[in-house]
Amino acid sequence: MVGLVFSVVFANAIIICDIAIVISVLEDVSGAQAMMQSNMLIKGQTQVGLLIFLGSTMGMAFVEGLFEHRVKTLSYGDGS
């Protein structure tokens, strides 16, 4: 149960930080002010952000698995 709560909090922090990066690039703010703006922007939309984070994480894991399959299995034959 603690791991689930930690995962949700960690994913929420990653979403806020990613949005803060976009805000700092598009607007003339940086640092804590960008974090505060991203927190205000995501407020009420946390579930949507978590679903986007989950989808992108699963997609990247899928792409990584395909890459490893292509490089290890097809290039080296037996995967050694």
KENU-387159 format. One record per atom (N, C-alpha, C): x, y, z; residue in one letter. Coordinates in steps of 0.1 Angstrom, whole numbers, plus 5000, padded with zeros to 4 digits. Example, Ala and Ser with C-alpha at 12.3 -4.5 7.8 and 13.67 -1.06 7.14 Angstrom:
BEGIN
513249435078A;512349555078A;513249675078A;512849785071S;513749895071S;512950005079S;
END
This chain:
BEGIN
500849885000M;500050005000M;500950135000M;502050125008V;502950245008V;503550264994V;503850154988G;504450164974G;503550224964G;502250194965L;501250254956L;501150404959L;501050444971V;500950584974V;502250654970V;503450594972F;504650654967F;504650674952F;504150574945S;504150574931S;503250684925S;502150704931V;501250814927V;501850954930V;502450964942V;503051094945V;504251124936V;505051014933F;506251034924F;505751064910F;504751004905A;504251034892A;503751174891A;503051214901N;502451354902N;503651454902N;504651424909A;505851514909A;506551524895A;506551414889I;507151414875I;506351494865I;505051474866I;504151554858I;504251704860I;504351744872I;504451884876I;505751934871I;506851864872C;508151904867C;508251914852C;507651814845D;507551824831D;506851944826D;505651974832I;504952084828I;505652214831I;506452214842A;507252334846A;508352364836A;508852254830I;509852274819I;509252334807I;508052294803V;507352354792V;507052494795V;506552524807I;506252664810I;507452754810I;508552704815S;509752784815S;510352814801S;510052724792V;510452744778V;509552844771V;508252824773L;507252904766L;506953044772L;507153064785E;506953184791E;508153244797E;508153364802D;509353424808D;509453404823D;509353274827V;509453244842V;510353124843V;510853104855S;511752994857S;511752954872S;512252844875G;512452804889G;511152774896G;511052824908A;509852794917A;508552854911A;508752964904Q;507553034898Q;506952944887Q;507752874879A;507352784869A;506652664876A;507252614887M;506652504894M;505352534899M;505152654905M;503852694910M;502852714899M;503252764888Q;502252774877Q;501852644871Q;502852544871S;502452414866S;501552344876S;501752364889N;500952304899N;499552364898N;499452494896M;498052554894M;497452494881M;498152474871L;497652434858L;497152284859L;497852204867I;497452064868I;496352034878I;496052134887K;495152114897K;493752084891K;493151974896G;491851934891G;491951834879G;493151824874Q;493351734862Q;494451634865Q;494551594878T;495551504882T;495451364876T;494151324875Q;493951184869Q;494351184854Q;494051294847V;494451294833V;495951294832V;496651364840G;498151364840G;498651234843G;498051164853L;498551034857L;498350934846L;497250944839L;496950854828L;497950874816L;498251004813I;499251034803I;500550984807I;500950994820F;502250944825F;502250794823F;501250734827L;501150584826L;501250534812L;500550604803G;500550564789G;501950584783G;502550704786S;503950724780S;504950634786S;504850594799T;505750504805T;505650364799T;504450324797M;504150194791M;504650194776M;504450294769G;504950304755G;506450304754G;507050374763M;508550374763M;509150234767M;508450164776A;508850034780A;508649934768A;507649954760F;507349874748F;508449894738F;508750024735V;509750054725V;511150004730V;511450014743E;512749964748E;512749814746E;511649744749G;511649594747G;511849554733G;511249634723L;511449604709L;512849624705L;513449734710F;514849764707F;515749654712F;515549614724E;516449504730E;516249374722E;514949344718H;514749224710H;515449234697H;515449344691R;516049364678R;517549354679R;518149424689V;519549424690V;520149294695V;519549244706K;520149124712K;519848994704K;518548974702T;518148844696T;518548844681T;518248944674L;518448934659L;519948964655L;520649044663S;522049074660S;522948964665S;522748904677Y;523648814683Y;523148664682Y;521948654676G;521348514675G;520748464687G;521548414697D;520948354709D;520848454720D;521148574718G;520948674729G;522148684738G;523248614735S;524448624744S;525248754742S;
END
